[in-house]
Amino acid sequence: LNAMNALRKSNTLCDVTLRVEHKDFPAHRIVLAACSDYFCAMFTSELSEKDKPYVDIQGLTASTMEILLDFVYTETVHVTVENVQELLPAACLLQLKGVKQACCEFLESQLDPSNCLGIRDFAETHNCVDLMQAAEVFSQKHFPEVVQHEEFILLNQEEVEKLIKCDEIQVDSEEPVFEAVINWVKHSKKEREASLPELLQYVRMPLLTPRYITDVIDTEPFIRCSLQCRDLVDEAKKFHLRPELRSQMQGPRTRARLAQPLSNVADMIYVSGGFDGSRRHTSMERYDPNIDQWSMLGDMQTAREGAGLVVANGVIYCLGRY
């Protein structure tokens, strides 16, 4: 390839010229076809470009074409913040898998709470499945930080719903989920206020503390003005006030999100399940001695009595008994 690249740069034995933005790039058909399915199809099928000495390439800039040709002849590419948004679509167009992979790896290394949602959408547009999944997992893992940034505020209702209904978002409580929904609505009150009841059904309000429900949710004007929202709040209150009815109230809003590392597990007291003389319970509660407060963490999938709790790598597991 080094020899072929030297021939290209000196325009020696080149048999095709790629024209991009009125700039000419001499090249060798056999090298292009060997590296790109796009060029292979162009030069081996009955397309009009098959025997033309000049081929016009649309949809990319001359500077991007230069980077891609360097990759074809050297198998190296330098991806940067400045060029990746042009480079990835161009690599997809010309079917240069190595450049596409390099762009995806670069973008994954750049994932941040401020850009992960945009990178996810960019990856989906260009069918970069691994990058899309990595961005999705990142947004779930860093949910409380992600919702503080503009990309979240600019999501449409369907995208917000998809994110907040996910079991995998990692939050210490449902507070940041509720606040994310309220802040999203407030950003464009006139257009979004009608979406609140539908979005609020994906906030697991029964898992919030009674104090938060009365001090924060009850005083939120958006909630007070909506009968549908009030019904959801009343359900959460009933969950706390009538523990004997919890077994009948099981559903998506009472199910805890998936286990996540608990950084301060050693400073808390955790109580799971139990037997009240008539039935076993699925509840999981936590006591914080620093503020003298109990909070609900959501129900276990199976009611248990006399089970054991163990902590491994910051995650609590409930084992044994029935």
N, C-alpha and C positions, 0 to 999 in steps of 0.2 A: 504493500500500500504506500510506503514512503516513496518508492520509485514512481508509482502512478500519480501520486500527489505532485511530485516534482514535474512530471510531464504536463499535468493539468495547469500548474502555475505558469509554465512556459508556453502553454497552448500548443503542445506537441502531440500529434496523433489524436487530438480531440475530434470527435465525429458528430457532436451535437452542441448547440449553444442554447442554454436556458436564458430566457429573457424575463426579467422581473423589474417592474417599475422603470422601464427603458434602460436597464443596465444588463449587460451581457455577461454570462458565466459559461465559459467553455468547459466541456466535460466529456467523459467517455461513456457511451451507452452501456457497455458491459458492466462497468463499475456501478453505475446508477441502478441498473436492473438487478444486480447481485445484492444490493443493500436495501432496495425498496420495492415492495410489491406493486406500488403505484407506477413506478417507472418500468418495472418488468412487464406489466400489462400494457403499458403505453407502447413499448418498443417491440413486443412480440405478438400483438394482436393486429387486427385490421383497422385500428384507429388511424385517423388522418395524420397524427403526429409521427407515425411509425418511421417514415422515411424523410421527414422534413429536417433540414439542417438547423432550423430555429424552432424552439418550442416556447410559447408564452405560458407562464405560470401565474395564475390569478390567486388572490386571497392571502398573499403574504408580502412582506416588505423585502427590499433588496438586502438589508442588513441581516434579516432572519435567514434568507436564502444562503448568504455567505456562511453563516454559522452551521447550517445544515449540510452544506457541501463539505465544509471542513470535517464534520463528523463522518460523512460518507467515506472520505479518503483517509481519515486518521483514527476513527473510532473513539474520538474524545470530544467532549462538549463541556463548555463552561456555562452552567446555568446560574443566573443571578436574579435578584428581585426585579431588576429593570427589564430583563428580557423574557422571563418565564411566561408571562401572559400572552405573548406573541408566539413564543417558541413551541409551547404545548399544542395549540391548535394547528400550527404549521406541521408539526411532527405527525399529528393525527391525519392531516390531509395527505401528506406524502408517504404515510405508513412507515415511518422510521421508528421502529419499536424501541431501539436503544435510547433515542432522544426522549421519547415519551416516558420511558421508565426513569430516566435521569431527572426529568421535570417533576414527576410524581414524587420521587424520593426527596427532591429539594423542597417541594411544597410541604411534604409531611414533616420535614425538619423545621419548617417555619410556623407550624401550627401554634396558635395563640388564642386566648379567649376573645380577642378583638377581631380575629379573621377566620376562625374555624368554620363558621356557617357559610361564609362566602367561598372558602376553599371547597367545602362540601358541594355547593351548587356548581362551582366551576368543574369539579371532578365528575359530577353527574352529567353535565353537558357534554363532556368529552369521553364518557364511558370509561373512566378510570376507577374501576370498582374498588381496588385495594385502598386507594387514596380516599375515596368517598367514605368507605367504612372506617378508616382511621380518623377522619374528621368527625364522623358521627360519634364515635366512641369518645373522642376528645371533648366534644360539646356536652356529652352526658357526664363525663367525669368532672368537668369544670363548670357545671351548670350555674352555680351562684355568681361566678365571675362573668360568664358568657352573657347573661341577661343584663349586665350593666352596660353593655356596649351597643353601638348604633346598629350593628347588623341584626341584633335581635329585635330592636324596636321597629325596624323596617320590614320584618317578616310579615307575610299575609296571615290571615286567620288559620288557614289550613296548616301552614308550617308551624305556627305556634302550638296548635293543637297536637300535632305529631310529636313535638318535643316534650310537652308537659305531661302527656299521657303515658310516656315511656316508663316502664318499670326500672330501667337501668340508670336514670339520672341520679347522681350522687348528691344527696342533701342531708344535712343533719336533722332537718325537720321540714314540714311543708311550708314554713314561713316564706322562704325565698321563692317558692313556686307561686304562692298567692300574690306576693308583692310583684313578681314578674308580670303576671297577668294584669294586675291593676295599673302598673306603669305603662304597659303596652297600650291599654285602652286610653289612658290619660294623654298619651302622645298625640292622639287624633280623636278626641272625644266624640265629635259629631259623627264621624264615619264608623267608629268602633264600639260605641257604647252598646249597641244592639247585640254585639258578639259576646258580651260578658257572661250572660247566663250559660251559653253553650260552652265557653271555655272553662267556666268555674266548676262545671261538673267533673272536670279532670283533675281538679285540686282536691287532695285527700284531706278535706277539712276535719273529719272525725279524728284524725291523727294529730291535730293541733292541740295545744294546751287550752283548757277552759279560759285561762286568763287572757291569752292572745285573742281568742274568739270574742270575748266581751270587751276588751280594751281596744282592740284594733279593728276587727272585722265589723263588729256591731256599729262602730262609729264611722265607717267608710260610707260617704254619701252615695256612691254608686250602688252599694249593697242595699242601703235603706230604701232606695227608689225602685227596686226591682222585686216583685213578688217571687219570681223564679229563684232569684238569688237568696231571698229570705228563706225559702223552703230548704235550700241546701244548708244554710246556716242552722236552721232548726233541726235538721237531721244530725248535724255535728253535735249540737247541744244535747239532743236526746241520747246520743251514743255515750256521752259522759254522765248524764243524769240518771240514766236507766241501764246500768251495767247488766242487769238480768236479761235485757233484750238484745244484747250485742250478738248473740248467736243467730238471731233472726235478721240482723242487719248486715250480714257479711256480703261483701261485694267489692268491686274495683276501688271504691273510695275508702274502704277500711283495710285494704291489703297494703302491707308495708312494701316499699320499694326494695329492690334487691340489696343483699348485705353489702356493706362497704366498710373499709377500715375506720375504726373509731380511735381517734388520736388520744382521747382522754378517758379511755375505758376504765383505767385503774382508779380514777377519781370518782366513779359513779357506782351506784348500786342498781343491779338489774334483777327484775323479777319476771319470771315467765310462767304462763299457764296457771295451774292450780285446780283445786276441787272445793266447791262450796257446799258440799253435802248432797247436792242433787245432780250436778253435771260438772264436767271438766271444761277448762277455759283455754282459749287460744291467745289470750292477751300477752303483750310484752310491755312492761313499764320500766321507767328509769327514774331513780331518785338522785337529785343533785344536792348534796349536803351543804354546798357553798351558798346556795340561795334558798335552801329548805323547800324544794319544789319537786313534785312528781310530774312526769309527762308520759303520754302514751306514744309508743314507737310503732304501733300497728300490730296486727294479729299474725300469729304463726299460721301456717297452712294446716296444721293438725293440732287438735286440742291435746294437751298433755298434763299429766299429774305426776309429780315426783321426778321429773326429768333432771338431767345434769346440764350445767352450762360450762363451756370451756372456751377460752380465748386462744386463737392461733393467728399470728401475724396481724393482730389488731381487729380480727373479725370474731364475733360471738357465734358459737354453734350450740344448739340445743339438742341433746342426745338422750335416747333411751326412754324407758317406761312407756306410758300410754295415756 
